[in-house]
Every structure is written in C-alpha cells, then in structure tokens.
Amino acid sequence: MRIEPGSSWDAPQQFVMALNGHLPFIPRFVEQKRVPAPAPLNFWLRPKDEDLDRQVCASYVSRLRDLADQWIETGRGEADGESPNERKLPFELHEVLNGWASRNRPDMDLDQFGNTVVWMPACKKDFSSVLDAALEDAIRFFARFLDSPLRYQLCKCRSCGEYYCTRRIPRGFIKYGTYCEKHRHIASAKRANERMRVPERHRKLELAKRAWAKLPKRIKDEGAQALWVAEQVNKDLKYDETLIKRHWVTRYKNEIQGGIPSL
C-alpha cells in the first residue's frame, strides 16, 4: 500500500511561509477573475471581491497561527525554557484534528500495478462559503505539517513572533527560549548576563550573611534590620556591581539567615 500525501515535498516549508503571512503561499478561496496584463503574461488573476479576499486570507493565517501556537506551547516550560522534542497534542487541539479527520476521509484506489493507493484529502474550495472553507483548509494544512519531521523543528521567535524551522530537531531543554536569526543575540545576552549575575548574587549573599551576623541587637524592626544589612553590603561592593536595597535583603532573608558564617 502506498500513501500519497496530496501535497508537494516542500509543503512543510510552505506551511511556515504561510504562518508568516506570505501571500503567495496562502490558498485563495475567493473566486478569481482575469485581468489584462502586459505580454508575455497577457492576463493575471485577481479576486472578484478583494475586501472579502483580504478578510479570508487574514482568517486563514490567524487559524494557522492558533493551531501552531497551541502545538508549540506544549513544549514550553517555566520562564523562557522550551523542550520542542517533548511536544504533544493538547486535548482541545487533538479534538479539532480528529473532528477534521472524521469530516475528510482519505480516498483509496488501485494503481496500474494493482497496488492500493491511499490519497490524503486535498484542499477543497467552496465558493459558496469561502470563510468556512478557508478555516477548514487551515486545519488540513496543519495536519499535513504534523505528519512531517519538521513538527519538532518549528519554533516561534520570543522577540518578534516570526515562525521558523531549525536545521535539526533540538535536543534537550533550551534554557533561554527560541529566537530567529535576527534576534538570536538576545539569548546570547541572557547567557552572558546570567554568567555575570549569578556570581555577583552569590557574593552579595555572602556579604549579607556576614553583615547579619554583626547586626546590632538594638535594631529590632525588620525593615530597619534589612536597611542596615543593605548599607553594610553596599560598602564592600565593587565599583561595577549593582547596589542593593532593603527589599533585596528581605527577598533573600531565608538564605541570609540560614547560613550565617562563623566569625
């Protein structure tokens, strides 16, 4: 048995282009008309109702993005982290796809050699209800994309929202999230910032622990205690380190009090 996908080999790439709103990759559902054009074309096609065509295209892209975002979201964890290879269909999206599958059964016939050929549903254009046809086809396009290896390589830039595919399936946890080539420097900046910030926080905690151990007994108020500790820490900070305030001391109070170094 041979399964024919009903789409070209580069359909996954076309899906990503459609997600980003590139019109040549978005099917047209509004009836077209011929308009005269210079040679050698002689004519080109234009929608009979251009306002309706724009509305349908926008709805089609919006539907595609909603489906893709639900899929991408299942691989996202806390903060900015992502694990694309752990994505799974959430219940609602699973129901949408199964509903489409029940309405669009594949066709089956025999080729000239007697082999069974199963044809996956193709794009169906219903000019009597173009908006419904477009929304239905968006599900078909997404379902076809899910049947490709690129389903785990599809990413959405955390900065600009552009969709793109990585060169290979990401392995493991992406701590700083996914960014397109234009904004990849953001992840690099986060890594560099953390490499600087973590040691600085540890140093501040050590200074705060030592200051807390020397806290005068006459200071009873918690706010005043935090203020005094912050002032003592700031005295020992380096010129390029950020000064702390009493709120910082309050935030890390448990860590500061839990490990007071011996004098």
C-alpha positions, 0 to 999 in steps of 0.5 A: 500500500502506498500513501500519497500525501496530496501535497508537494515535498516542500509543503512543510516549508510552505506551511511556515511561509504561510504562518508568516503571512506570505501571500503567495503561499496562502490558498485563495478561496475567493473566486478569481477573475482575469485581468489584462496584463502586459505580454508575455503574461497577457492576463493575471488573476485577481479576486472578484471581491478583494475586501472579502479576499483580504478578510479570508486570507487574514482568517486563514493565517490567524487559524494557522497561527492558533493551531501552531501556537497551541502545538508549540506551547506544549513544549514550553516550560517555566520562564523562557525554557522550551523542550520542542522534542517533548511536544504533544497534542493538547486535548482541545487541539487533538479534538479539532484534528480528529473532528477534521479527520472524521469530516475528510476521509482519505480516498483509496484506489488501485494503481496500474500495478494493482497496488492500493493507493491511499490519497490524503484529502486535498484542499477543497474550495467552496465558493459558496462559503469561502470563510468556512472553507478557508478555516477548514483548509487551515486545519488540513494544512496543519495536519499535513505539517504534523505528519512531517519531521519538521513538527519538532523543528518549528519554533516561534521567535520570543522577540518578534513572533516570526515562525521558523524551522531549525536545521535539526530537531533540538535536543534537550531543554533550551534554557533561554527560549527560541529566537530567529536569526535576527534576534538570536543575540538576545539569548546570547545576552541572557547567557552572558548576563546570567554568567555575570549575575549569578556570581555577583548574587552569590557574593552579595549573599555572602556579604549579607550573611556576614553583615547579619551576623554583626547586626546590632541587637538594638535594631529590632524592626525588620525593615530597619534590620534589612536597611542596615544589612543593605548599607553594610553590603553596599560598602564592600561592593565593587565599583561595577556591581549593582547596589542593593536595597532593603527589599533585596535583603528581605527577598533573600532573608531565608538564605541570609539567615540560614547560613550565617558564617562563623566569625 
